[in-house]
């Protein structure tokens, strides 16, 4: 016995809602991090909430997500005394100035 059209439509709308909600919880795309010329890691579709740590300190970051990010020198996404965070817009890259030290973490702006 076929399901009524209204039930099928309701199920389709619910599934679409779940899919769209999942997209809001991730920064779609990748963040490429390296130290000098050595690749450190590529992070795909990171969650938009929380602090994200790099495996090791990185000197270059390329943000290929749909969200801006903020880079930090501390692993806990806080600014150290005399240090600054760096705002990195979507589809851009940044190379750390050697005197400031490597980036160790980032947050997603949403």
CNS distance restraints for C-alpha pairs under 8 A (distance, minus, plus):
assign (resid   3 and name CA) (resid   7 and name CA) 6.62 0.50 0.50
assign (resid   3 and name CA) (resid   8 and name CA) 6.68 0.50 0.50
assign (resid   4 and name CA) (resid   8 and name CA) 6.51 0.50 0.50
assign (resid   5 and name CA) (resid   9 and name CA) 6.04 0.50 0.50
assign (resid   6 and name CA) (resid  10 and name CA) 6.05 0.50 0.50
assign (resid   7 and name CA) (resid  11 and name CA) 6.19 0.50 0.50
assign (resid   8 and name CA) (resid  12 and name CA) 6.21 0.50 0.50
assign (resid   9 and name CA) (resid  13 and name CA) 6.21 0.50 0.50
assign (resid  10 and name CA) (resid  14 and name CA) 6.20 0.50 0.50
assign (resid  11 and name CA) (resid  15 and name CA) 6.21 0.50 0.50
assign (resid  12 and name CA) (resid  16 and name CA) 6.19 0.50 0.50
assign (resid  13 and name CA) (resid  17 and name CA) 6.14 0.50 0.50
assign (resid  14 and name CA) (resid  18 and name CA) 6.34 0.50 0.50
assign (resid  15 and name CA) (resid  19 and name CA) 6.28 0.50 0.50
assign (resid  16 and name CA) (resid  20 and name CA) 6.16 0.50 0.50
assign (resid  17 and name CA) (resid  21 and name CA) 6.10 0.50 0.50
assign (resid  18 and name CA) (resid  22 and name CA) 6.25 0.50 0.50
assign (resid  19 and name CA) (resid  23 and name CA) 6.55 0.50 0.50
assign (resid  20 and name CA) (resid  24 and name CA) 6.63 0.50 0.50
assign (resid  21 and name CA) (resid  25 and name CA) 6.75 0.50 0.50
assign (resid  22 and name CA) (resid  26 and name CA) 7.00 0.50 0.50
assign (resid  23 and name CA) (resid  27 and name CA) 7.63 0.50 0.50
assign (resid  23 and name CA) (resid  28 and name CA) 7.37 0.50 0.50
assign (resid  24 and name CA) (resid  48 and name CA) 7.88 0.50 0.50
assign (resid  25 and name CA) (resid  47 and name CA) 5.64 0.50 0.50
assign (resid  25 and name CA) (resid  48 and name CA) 5.59 0.50 0.50
assign (resid  25 and name CA) (resid  49 and name CA) 7.49 0.50 0.50
assign (resid  26 and name CA) (resid  45 and name CA) 5.55 0.50 0.50
assign (resid  26 and name CA) (resid  46 and name CA) 5.46 0.50 0.50
assign (resid  26 and name CA) (resid  47 and name CA) 4.21 0.50 0.50
assign (resid  26 and name CA) (resid  48 and name CA) 5.11 0.50 0.50
assign (resid  27 and name CA) (resid  45 and name CA) 5.12 0.50 0.50
assign (resid  27 and name CA) (resid  46 and name CA) 5.51 0.50 0.50
assign (resid  27 and name CA) (resid  47 and name CA) 6.14 0.50 0.50
assign (resid  27 and name CA) (resid  48 and name CA) 5.82 0.50 0.50
assign (resid  27 and name CA) (resid  65 and name CA) 5.79 0.50 0.50
assign (resid  27 and name CA) (resid  66 and name CA) 6.02 0.50 0.50
assign (resid  27 and name CA) (resid  67 and name CA) 5.83 0.50 0.50
assign (resid  27 and name CA) (resid 108 and name CA) 7.40 0.50 0.50
assign (resid  28 and name CA) (resid  44 and name CA) 7.35 0.50 0.50
assign (resid  28 and name CA) (resid  45 and name CA) 4.57 0.50 0.50
assign (resid  28 and name CA) (resid  46 and name CA) 7.27 0.50 0.50
assign (resid  28 and name CA) (resid  65 and name CA) 5.28 0.50 0.50
assign (resid  28 and name CA) (resid  66 and name CA) 5.83 0.50 0.50
assign (resid  28 and name CA) (resid  67 and name CA) 7.78 0.50 0.50
assign (resid  29 and name CA) (resid  44 and name CA) 5.78 0.50 0.50
assign (resid  29 and name CA) (resid  45 and name CA) 5.23 0.50 0.50
assign (resid  29 and name CA) (resid  64 and name CA) 5.55 0.50 0.50
assign (resid  29 and name CA) (resid  65 and name CA) 4.03 0.50 0.50
assign (resid  29 and name CA) (resid  66 and name CA) 6.59 0.50 0.50
assign (resid  30 and name CA) (resid  42 and name CA) 6.49 0.50 0.50
assign (resid  30 and name CA) (resid  43 and name CA) 5.40 0.50 0.50
assign (resid  30 and name CA) (resid  44 and name CA) 4.40 0.50 0.50
assign (resid  30 and name CA) (resid  45 and name CA) 6.05 0.50 0.50
assign (resid  30 and name CA) (resid  46 and name CA) 7.83 0.50 0.50
assign (resid  30 and name CA) (resid  63 and name CA) 6.58 0.50 0.50
assign (resid  30 and name CA) (resid  64 and name CA) 5.07 0.50 0.50
assign (resid  30 and name CA) (resid  65 and name CA) 5.41 0.50 0.50
assign (resid  31 and name CA) (resid  42 and name CA) 5.63 0.50 0.50
assign (resid  31 and name CA) (resid  43 and name CA) 5.11 0.50 0.50
assign (resid  31 and name CA) (resid  44 and name CA) 6.60 0.50 0.50
assign (resid  31 and name CA) (resid  61 and name CA) 6.95 0.50 0.50
assign (resid  31 and name CA) (resid  62 and name CA) 5.69 0.50 0.50
assign (resid  31 and name CA) (resid  63 and name CA) 4.77 0.50 0.50
assign (resid  31 and name CA) (resid  64 and name CA) 5.74 0.50 0.50
assign (resid  31 and name CA) (resid  65 and name CA) 6.75 0.50 0.50
assign (resid  32 and name CA) (resid  39 and name CA) 7.92 0.50 0.50
assign (resid  32 and name CA) (resid  41 and name CA) 6.21 0.50 0.50
assign (resid  32 and name CA) (resid  42 and name CA) 4.49 0.50 0.50
assign (resid  32 and name CA) (resid  43 and name CA) 6.51 0.50 0.50
assign (resid  32 and name CA) (resid  61 and name CA) 5.69 0.50 0.50
assign (resid  32 and name CA) (resid  62 and name CA) 5.09 0.50 0.50
assign (resid  32 and name CA) (resid  63 and name CA) 6.68 0.50 0.50
assign (resid  32 and name CA) (resid  64 and name CA) 7.78 0.50 0.50
assign (resid  33 and name CA) (resid  39 and name CA) 6.31 0.50 0.50
assign (resid  33 and name CA) (resid  40 and name CA) 5.58 0.50 0.50
assign (resid  33 and name CA) (resid  41 and name CA) 5.43 0.50 0.50
assign (resid  33 and name CA) (resid  42 and name CA) 6.19 0.50 0.50
assign (resid  33 and name CA) (resid  54 and name CA) 7.89 0.50 0.50
assign (resid  33 and name CA) (resid  58 and name CA) 6.11 0.50 0.50
assign (resid  33 and name CA) (resid  59 and name CA) 7.60 0.50 0.50
assign (resid  33 and name CA) (resid  60 and name CA) 5.77 0.50 0.50
assign (resid  33 and name CA) (resid  61 and name CA) 4.61 0.50 0.50
assign (resid  33 and name CA) (resid  62 and name CA) 6.56 0.50 0.50
assign (resid  34 and name CA) (resid  38 and name CA) 5.48 0.50 0.50
assign (resid  34 and name CA) (resid  39 and name CA) 4.15 0.50 0.50
assign (resid  34 and name CA) (resid  40 and name CA) 4.61 0.50 0.50
assign (resid  34 and name CA) (resid  41 and name CA) 6.77 0.50 0.50
assign (resid  34 and name CA) (resid  58 and name CA) 5.28 0.50 0.50
assign (resid  34 and name CA) (resid  59 and name CA) 6.16 0.50 0.50
assign (resid  34 and name CA) (resid  60 and name CA) 5.35 0.50 0.50
assign (resid  34 and name CA) (resid  61 and name CA) 6.67 0.50 0.50
assign (resid  35 and name CA) (resid  39 and name CA) 6.33 0.50 0.50
assign (resid  35 and name CA) (resid  40 and name CA) 6.38 0.50 0.50
assign (resid  35 and name CA) (resid  57 and name CA) 7.03 0.50 0.50
assign (resid  35 and name CA) (resid  58 and name CA) 4.55 0.50 0.50
assign (resid  35 and name CA) (resid  59 and name CA) 4.82 0.50 0.50
assign (resid  35 and name CA) (resid  60 and name CA) 6.29 0.50 0.50
assign (resid  36 and name CA) (resid  58 and name CA) 7.76 0.50 0.50
assign (resid  36 and name CA) (resid  59 and name CA) 6.11 0.50 0.50
assign (resid  36 and name CA) (resid  60 and name CA) 7.04 0.50 0.50
assign (resid  40 and name CA) (resid  55 and name CA) 7.08 0.50 0.50
assign (resid  40 and name CA) (resid  56 and name CA) 6.94 0.50 0.50
assign (resid  40 and name CA) (resid  58 and name CA) 7.13 0.50 0.50
assign (resid  41 and name CA) (resid  54 and name CA) 7.57 0.50 0.50
assign (resid  41 and name CA) (resid  55 and name CA) 7.33 0.50 0.50
assign (resid  45 and name CA) (resid  65 and name CA) 7.51 0.50 0.50
assign (resid  47 and name CA) (resid 108 and name CA) 7.90 0.50 0.50
assign (resid  48 and name CA) (resid 107 and name CA) 7.48 0.50 0.50
assign (resid  48 and name CA) (resid 108 and name CA) 5.18 0.50 0.50
assign (resid  48 and name CA) (resid 109 and name CA) 7.23 0.50 0.50
assign (resid  48 and name CA) (resid 110 and name CA) 6.80 0.50 0.50
assign (resid  49 and name CA) (resid 107 and name CA) 7.47 0.50 0.50
assign (resid  49 and name CA) (resid 108 and name CA) 6.85 0.50 0.50
assign (resid  50 and name CA) (resid 107 and name CA) 6.47 0.50 0.50
assign (resid  50 and name CA) (resid 108 and name CA) 7.84 0.50 0.50
assign (resid  51 and name CA) (resid  76 and name CA) 6.62 0.50 0.50
assign (resid  51 and name CA) (resid  77 and name CA) 5.88 0.50 0.50
assign (resid  51 and name CA) (resid 105 and name CA) 6.84 0.50 0.50
assign (resid  51 and name CA) (resid 106 and name CA) 6.03 0.50 0.50
assign (resid  51 and name CA) (resid 107 and name CA) 5.21 0.50 0.50
assign (resid  52 and name CA) (resid  77 and name CA) 7.75 0.50 0.50
assign (resid  52 and name CA) (resid 105 and name CA) 5.40 0.50 0.50
assign (resid  52 and name CA) (resid 106 and name CA) 5.31 0.50 0.50
assign (resid  52 and name CA) (resid 107 and name CA) 6.17 0.50 0.50
assign (resid  53 and name CA) (resid  75 and name CA) 5.77 0.50 0.50
assign (resid  53 and name CA) (resid  76 and name CA) 7.51 0.50 0.50
assign (resid  53 and name CA) (resid 104 and name CA) 5.91 0.50 0.50
assign (resid  53 and name CA) (resid 105 and name CA) 4.17 0.50 0.50
assign (resid  53 and name CA) (resid 106 and name CA) 6.56 0.50 0.50
assign (resid  54 and name CA) (resid  58 and name CA) 7.38 0.50 0.50
assign (resid  54 and name CA) (resid  75 and name CA) 7.79 0.50 0.50
assign (resid  54 and name CA) (resid 103 and name CA) 7.87 0.50 0.50
assign (resid  54 and name CA) (resid 104 and name CA) 5.39 0.50 0.50
assign (resid  54 and name CA) (resid 105 and name CA) 5.53 0.50 0.50
assign (resid  55 and name CA) (resid 104 and name CA) 7.89 0.50 0.50
assign (resid  56 and name CA) (resid 104 and name CA) 6.65 0.50 0.50
assign (resid  57 and name CA) (resid 102 and name CA) 5.04 0.50 0.50
assign (resid  57 and name CA) (resid 103 and name CA) 5.41 0.50 0.50
assign (resid  57 and name CA) (resid 104 and name CA) 4.89 0.50 0.50
assign (resid  58 and name CA) (resid 102 and name CA) 5.10 0.50 0.50
assign (resid  58 and name CA) (resid 103 and name CA) 5.15 0.50 0.50
assign (resid  58 and name CA) (resid 104 and name CA) 6.58 0.50 0.50
assign (resid  59 and name CA) (resid  95 and name CA) 5.66 0.50 0.50
assign (resid  59 and name CA) (resid  96 and name CA) 5.11 0.50 0.50
assign (resid  59 and name CA) (resid 101 and name CA) 7.83 0.50 0.50
assign (resid  59 and name CA) (resid 102 and name CA) 5.14 0.50 0.50
assign (resid  59 and name CA) (resid 103 and name CA) 6.31 0.50 0.50
assign (resid  60 and name CA) (resid  93 and name CA) 7.25 0.50 0.50
assign (resid  60 and name CA) (resid  94 and name CA) 5.71 0.50 0.50
assign (resid  60 and name CA) (resid  95 and name CA) 4.41 0.50 0.50
assign (resid  60 and name CA) (resid  96 and name CA) 6.30 0.50 0.50
assign (resid  61 and name CA) (resid  93 and name CA) 5.49 0.50 0.50
assign (resid  61 and name CA) (resid  94 and name CA) 5.44 0.50 0.50
assign (resid  61 and name CA) (resid  95 and name CA) 6.61 0.50 0.50
assign (resid  62 and name CA) (resid  91 and name CA) 7.33 0.50 0.50
assign (resid  62 and name CA) (resid  92 and name CA) 5.93 0.50 0.50
assign (resid  62 and name CA) (resid  93 and name CA) 4.10 0.50 0.50
assign (resid  62 and name CA) (resid  94 and name CA) 6.58 0.50 0.50
assign (resid  63 and name CA) (resid  68 and name CA) 7.60 0.50 0.50
assign (resid  63 and name CA) (resid  69 and name CA) 7.58 0.50 0.50
assign (resid  63 and name CA) (resid  88 and name CA) 7.21 0.50 0.50
assign (resid  63 and name CA) (resid  89 and name CA) 7.30 0.50 0.50
assign (resid  63 and name CA) (resid  90 and name CA) 5.62 0.50 0.50
assign (resid  63 and name CA) (resid  91 and name CA) 5.34 0.50 0.50
assign (resid  63 and name CA) (resid  92 and name CA) 5.55 0.50 0.50
assign (resid  63 and name CA) (resid  93 and name CA) 5.95 0.50 0.50
assign (resid  64 and name CA) (resid  90 and name CA) 6.14 0.50 0.50
assign (resid  64 and name CA) (resid  91 and name CA) 4.76 0.50 0.50
assign (resid  64 and name CA) (resid  92 and name CA) 7.10 0.50 0.50
assign (resid  65 and name CA) (resid  90 and name CA) 5.89 0.50 0.50
assign (resid  65 and name CA) (resid  91 and name CA) 6.68 0.50 0.50
assign (resid  66 and name CA) (resid  90 and name CA) 5.76 0.50 0.50
assign (resid  66 and name CA) (resid  91 and name CA) 7.58 0.50 0.50
assign (resid  67 and name CA) (resid  89 and name CA) 7.16 0.50 0.50
assign (resid  67 and name CA) (resid  90 and name CA) 5.38 0.50 0.50
assign (resid  67 and name CA) (resid 108 and name CA) 6.66 0.50 0.50
assign (resid  67 and name CA) (resid 109 and name CA) 6.23 0.50 0.50
assign (resid  67 and name CA) (resid 110 and name CA) 6.78 0.50 0.50
assign (resid  68 and name CA) (resid  87 and name CA) 7.31 0.50 0.50
assign (resid  68 and name CA) (resid  88 and name CA) 5.74 0.50 0.50
assign (resid  68 and name CA) (resid  89 and name CA) 4.29 0.50 0.50
assign (resid  68 and name CA) (resid  90 and name CA) 4.73 0.50 0.50
assign (resid  68 and name CA) (resid 108 and name CA) 6.23 0.50 0.50
assign (resid  68 and name CA) (resid 109 and name CA) 5.33 0.50 0.50
assign (resid  68 and name CA) (resid 110 and name CA) 7.68 0.50 0.50
assign (resid  69 and name CA) (resid  87 and name CA) 6.04 0.50 0.50
assign (resid  69 and name CA) (resid  88 and name CA) 5.21 0.50 0.50
assign (resid  69 and name CA) (resid  89 and name CA) 6.38 0.50 0.50
assign (resid  69 and name CA) (resid  90 and name CA) 7.44 0.50 0.50
assign (resid  69 and name CA) (resid 106 and name CA) 6.53 0.50 0.50
assign (resid  69 and name CA) (resid 107 and name CA) 5.61 0.50 0.50
assign (resid  69 and name CA) (resid 108 and name CA) 4.54 0.50 0.50
assign (resid  69 and name CA) (resid 109 and name CA) 5.43 0.50 0.50
assign (resid  70 and name CA) (resid  85 and name CA) 6.47 0.50 0.50
assign (resid  70 and name CA) (resid  86 and name CA) 5.48 0.50 0.50
assign (resid  70 and name CA) (resid  87 and name CA) 4.50 0.50 0.50
assign (resid  70 and name CA) (resid  88 and name CA) 5.84 0.50 0.50
assign (resid  70 and name CA) (resid 106 and name CA) 5.35 0.50 0.50
assign (resid  70 and name CA) (resid 107 and name CA) 5.34 0.50 0.50
assign (resid  70 and name CA) (resid 108 and name CA) 6.56 0.50 0.50
assign (resid  70 and name CA) (resid 109 and name CA) 7.21 0.50 0.50
assign (resid  71 and name CA) (resid  77 and name CA) 7.66 0.50 0.50
assign (resid  71 and name CA) (resid  85 and name CA) 5.47 0.50 0.50
assign (resid  71 and name CA) (resid  86 and name CA) 5.09 0.50 0.50
assign (resid  71 and name CA) (resid  87 and name CA) 6.50 0.50 0.50
assign (resid  71 and name CA) (resid  88 and name CA) 7.27 0.50 0.50
assign (resid  71 and name CA) (resid 103 and name CA) 6.31 0.50 0.50
assign (resid  71 and name CA) (resid 104 and name CA) 7.69 0.50 0.50
assign (resid  71 and name CA) (resid 105 and name CA) 6.02 0.50 0.50
assign (resid  71 and name CA) (resid 106 and name CA) 4.45 0.50 0.50
assign (resid  71 and name CA) (resid 107 and name CA) 6.88 0.50 0.50
assign (resid  72 and name CA) (resid  77 and name CA) 5.49 0.50 0.50
assign (resid  72 and name CA) (resid  78 and name CA) 6.50 0.50 0.50
assign (resid  72 and name CA) (resid  79 and name CA) 6.42 0.50 0.50
assign (resid  72 and name CA) (resid  84 and name CA) 7.29 0.50 0.50
assign (resid  72 and name CA) (resid  85 and name CA) 4.90 0.50 0.50
assign (resid  72 and name CA) (resid  86 and name CA) 6.87 0.50 0.50
assign (resid  72 and name CA) (resid 103 and name CA) 5.48 0.50 0.50
assign (resid  72 and name CA) (resid 104 and name CA) 6.07 0.50 0.50
assign (resid  72 and name CA) (resid 105 and name CA) 5.26 0.50 0.50
assign (resid  72 and name CA) (resid 106 and name CA) 5.75 0.50 0.50
assign (resid  73 and name CA) (resid  77 and name CA) 7.57 0.50 0.50
assign (resid  73 and name CA) (resid  78 and name CA) 7.78 0.50 0.50
assign (resid  73 and name CA) (resid  79 and name CA) 6.94 0.50 0.50
assign (resid  73 and name CA) (resid  80 and name CA) 7.32 0.50 0.50
assign (resid  73 and name CA) (resid  83 and name CA) 7.47 0.50 0.50
assign (resid  73 and name CA) (resid  84 and name CA) 7.81 0.50 0.50
assign (resid  73 and name CA) (resid  85 and name CA) 7.16 0.50 0.50
assign (resid  73 and name CA) (resid 101 and name CA) 6.88 0.50 0.50
assign (resid  73 and name CA) (resid 102 and name CA) 6.02 0.50 0.50
assign (resid  73 and name CA) (resid 103 and name CA) 4.43 0.50 0.50
assign (resid  73 and name CA) (resid 104 and name CA) 5.08 0.50 0.50
assign (resid  73 and name CA) (resid 105 and name CA) 6.66 0.50 0.50
assign (resid  74 and name CA) (resid  78 and name CA) 6.00 0.50 0.50
assign (resid  74 and name CA) (resid  79 and name CA) 6.68 0.50 0.50
assign (resid  74 and name CA) (resid  80 and name CA) 6.87 0.50 0.50
assign (resid  74 and name CA) (resid 103 and name CA) 7.17 0.50 0.50
assign (resid  74 and name CA) (resid 104 and name CA) 5.45 0.50 0.50
assign (resid  74 and name CA) (resid 105 and name CA) 6.38 0.50 0.50
assign (resid  75 and name CA) (resid 104 and name CA) 4.92 0.50 0.50
assign (resid  75 and name CA) (resid 105 and name CA) 5.02 0.50 0.50
assign (resid  76 and name CA) (resid 105 and name CA) 6.75 0.50 0.50
assign (resid  77 and name CA) (resid 105 and name CA) 5.67 0.50 0.50
assign (resid  77 and name CA) (resid 106 and name CA) 6.06 0.50 0.50
assign (resid  77 and name CA) (resid 107 and name CA) 6.98 0.50 0.50
assign (resid  79 and name CA) (resid  83 and name CA) 6.03 0.50 0.50
assign (resid  79 and name CA) (resid  84 and name CA) 5.97 0.50 0.50
assign (resid  79 and name CA) (resid  85 and name CA) 6.23 0.50 0.50
assign (resid  80 and name CA) (resid  84 and name CA) 7.27 0.50 0.50
assign (resid  83 and name CA) (resid 100 and name CA) 6.95 0.50 0.50
assign (resid  88 and name CA) (resid  92 and name CA) 6.70 0.50 0.50
assign (resid  88 and name CA) (resid  93 and name CA) 6.95 0.50 0.50
assign (resid  88 and name CA) (resid  94 and name CA) 7.12 0.50 0.50
assign (resid  96 and name CA) (resid 100 and name CA) 7.07 0.50 0.50
assign (resid  96 and name CA) (resid 101 and name CA) 7.06 0.50 0.50
assign (resid  96 and name CA) (resid 102 and name CA) 6.43 0.50 0.50
assign (resid  96 and name CA) (resid 103 and name CA) 7.37 0.50 0.50
assign (resid  97 and name CA) (resid 101 and name CA) 7.07 0.50 0.50
assign (resid  98 and name CA) (resid 102 and name CA) 7.62 0.50 0.50
